[in-house]
Amino acid sequence: MGDTLEFNEIYQESKGSWNDGRLRFSKQNLVYKSSKTGKVDNIPAAELSQATWRRVCLGHGIKLATSSGHVYKYDGFRDTDYERISEFFKANYKVELTEKNI
């Protein structure tokens, strides 16, 4: 497995609206850059405390929680992405990607 996973056309929920952009998982951090606003979210890997894989209206999504209490939601994944992301999280973040059916 490589050092990074990158996904295009991922949507971030922000204050009730959806912004599309690019999400990259690396060993050091998770970075999301909005195509619409240019805003960048940078989450250090050490702060990641919980990750949940869920079925949503845009396919599948990930809900991430940090040790500081922030919650990030990203949608637009395909069901086939689960295995790659789950293995990457276990190997690099020591966090289990749990499945939640809504």
N, C-alpha and C positions, 0 to 999 in steps of 0.2 A: 504494500500500500504506500502511496506517495506521502509527501509531507503536507500537502494541502488538498482540500476538496473545494471546488468552486461551482456555484450555481447561479445561472442568469434567470431573469424573469421571476424573481422571488418577491413576494409582496410583504410589506411590513405594516402591521396595524399600529397606527399612531393617532391617538385622540379621535377615534371613530372613523378615520379615513384610511384608505389603503394606498400605499406608495410602492411602486415597483422599483427594483434595483438588483444589485448583485450581492450575494452572500458568499464569503470565503471562510472556511475553517482551516486554521493552521495550528501547529503545535503550540504556539505562543498565545494566540488569541483568535477571536471570531470578529470579522469585520463585515459590516453591511453598509453599502453606499447606495443611497436613494438616487435613482435616475431623475426623478422629478425635482427634488429640492437640493441635491448635492450633499445633504447631511450625511455624516459618517458616524456610525456606532462602532465603537471599539471595545470589546469585552475581553479582558485578560482571562486566559484559560484558568488561572488559579482561582478566579472569583466565581466560576461556574459551579453551582451547587446542585442543580436539578435540570433534567431535560425530558420533555414529554413529546411523543409522536402522536398526532391526532388526525382524525379524518375531519376535513373542513370543506366549505363550499368550493374552494379552488383546488381541490384534490386532497393533499395532505399537508400538514403543517407541523412546526416545531415550536414548543413553548419552552423558553429558557428562563431559569431563575438564577440570580446571583446571590452570593453570601451577603451582599449589602442590601438585599431586598428588592432590587429592580427585576421586572419581568419583561421579557421581549418575546414577541410573537411574529413568526415568519411563516407564510403560506405559499403554496405553488409548487410543492414537491410532488414527484410521481411516487406511486407505491413501490416501485423498484428501487428508489433511493434509500429506503429504510435500512437495508443490510449494510450498505457502504457507510452510511452515517453512523449507524450503531457501532460497527467495528471501529471506526475512527474515534468515536467518543470514548470507548472502552480503552483503546490503546494509548490515546494521547491526553485525555482529560480525566481518566479514571471515574467517569460518570456513566451510569447505566441509562440508556435511552428507553424509557418505559412507554408502552403503547396504551393509549386511552381511547376508547370508543365513545363518541358523543352521540 
